[in-house]
Amino acid sequence: MQEAMRRIDALTQQLIEADQSGAGLEAIAVAHELGRIRQLLAEAPAVIPATGGQRHFRCESCGTITHGAAAPARCAQCGGKTFFSADLEQPRVESAGG
Ligand SMILES: [Zn+2]
């Protein structure tokens, strides 16, 4: 999540600078970067594991979190079939600097 936020900020800055300088920015490069950011967000762990072995799975399409021992066959919200594990495997130390 942190990496995705950092890259969104960087891309936003690039767009602002491209606008102000009139230099422009290749649309396809922006599209590729957005695709990478999307992947980072989809895979980003965001939930502390529950006790009792339950895990959390985030729908790749709509972001809905489903609890269970395994990923559901279909997302209850949108019917999507692709899920990413959304558990935090261990506490992360987040830097306040930057
Ligand atoms: Zn879904």
Boltz pocket constraint, residues with backbone or C-beta under 6 A from the ligand:
constraints:
  - pocket:
      binder: B
      contacts: [[A, 59], [A, 60], [A, 61], [A, 62], [A, 63], [A, 64], [A, 75], [A, 76], [A, 77], [A, 78], [A, 79], [A, 80]]
      max_distance: 6.0
